[in-house]
Amino acid sequence: MKFIKNLYIGDKIKNKDRIIRRLSKNHPYKNLYCICLDSSSNNLLVILNSSEIKKDINRNKDYKIIGIAMGKEEAFELTRRIIDSVYKEYGDPIKIREFFA
């Protein structure tokens, strides 16, 4: 699991550095959702609850965390903002991997 340098942060996130430290150590954070790129799948983005990231099925996946949000609704809104950014840059949301390369 890696974090991009300019992480997208939801408006309800407080103490971003502490959250990143906890996630780096595979400690879940209550009601925290991560928006991730998954290099091994055809999905554009994956939204995972922080407790799902540490599960065995996800541990070996090469997730790149591009955003964090408090709550599912904020995660969906942040995902929309991310896709809007990609669309403004490339005119095509499918180019999300190039945007975060």
Sequence and secondary structure as in RCSB ss.txt:
>XXXX:A:sequence
MKFIKNLYIGDKIKNKDRIIRRLSKNHPYKNLYCICLDSSSNNLLVILNSSEIKKDINRNKDYKIIGIAMGKEEA
FELTRRIIDSVYKEYGDPIKIREFFA
>XXXX:A:secstr
 EEEEEEEE TT   HHHHHHHHHTT   TTEEEEEEETTSS S EEEEHHHHTSHHHHTS EEEEEEEESHHHH
HHHHHHHHHHHHHHHS GGGHHHHT 
